[in-house]
Amino acid sequence: MAIIECPKCDSRISSQVSVCPQCGFQRDEANEEALREIHRRELRDRIYHLKMVSYGVLTLLLAAFGWYWVETDSFQYQSPMGPYVLFAAGAIAYLVIRIYLFKFDRALRRTRRR
């Protein structure tokens, strides 16, 4: 008996269990190649969704810059704190998303080498 990861929800289960107790995925219906393909497809979906969120965060960063530009009247005086907070939140969110994208991209590349 070995501990493996469920191909659908990535929870740790016994290799002798035919149904994942977390998500209900039935292992006996799929062969190993089909399980790898399911895992690759889920990684691609995660990457796609993270890219879409990163585009939203980039839009947030552009909105913060536009707010700063409008409030300062062409950089003539100090602007309120709002644009700075929005820009900082957007920058942190973008960095976190990029880290997750890097992680999932590496996992996807590892599955292609097998």
N, C-alpha and C positions, 0 to 999 in steps of 0.2 A: 504494500500500500504506500502510495506517495501523495504528497500534498501538491496540488496543481492549482492554477488560476482558472476561474471560469472564463471562457472566451467572450461572454457577453458582458458581465458586470465586474470582472477582474477580482472577485472575492476568492479567498483561498478555500478550496474544497478538497475532499478526498478523491483520489483517482478511481475508486470503486463506486462512487455515487453516480447514478445515471441522471439525476435531476438536481440542479443547483438549488439549494434551499433559499438563497437570497432572491434570485430573479426567475426561477422556474425553467431555465434553459435545459433542454434535454440533450445530453452529450451523445447518447447512443444513436441518435438520428443522423449525426454528421461525422464524416471521417476527418482525419487530421488536416488534410488540405482545405477542406471546407471551413474548419475551425480557424485556420490561419487566415483565410480570406475574410472571414467575419471580423477577426481582430484588425486586419489591415483596413477594412472598410470603416470600422468605428474610429480608428486613428485618423483616417482621412476626413471623416465627418467632424471630429473634434478640431482638426486643423482649420477646416473651412469655417466653422463657427467662430473660432478665435480670430481668424483674419477679418471676418465681418465685424466683430466687436472692436478690433483695432482700428478699422476705418471709422467707426463711430467715435472712438476716443480721439483720433486725429481731427475729426470735425469739431470736437469739443475744444481741442487746443487752438484751432483756427478761430473758433468763437471767442475764446479767451483773449486772443490777440486783437480781434476786431473790437471787443469791448474795451480793451485797453486803449486802442487807437481812438475810438469815439470819445471816451471819457477824458482823455488827456488833451484833446484838440491838437493833434499833430505833435505830441510829445512836449508841450509847452510847460505843463505843471504836473505835480504829483497826482496820480490817480487813486481812487479808493481801493480798498483791500480786495474787493471781489475778483477782479481779473487775475490777481496774483494767486489767490486761493484756487480758482478754477484751473489755472495753468498748472499749478503744483499737483492738484488731484489728477489731472489728465496725464501729466508726465509720469507720475507714479503708476497709474493704471496701465499706461502704455508699456512701461518697463516690465511690469508683472505679466502682461499678456505675451510680450516677446519671450520671456523666460519659459512660459508654458509652451509656446510655439516651438521653441528650440527643443524642449524635452520631448514633445510628441513627434517632431520631425525625426529626431534621433531614433525613437522607438520604431517609427515607420521604416526607416532605413535598415534597422536591424532585422525586421521581419522580411525584408526583400532579399537579404543575403542568405537566408536559410534555404 
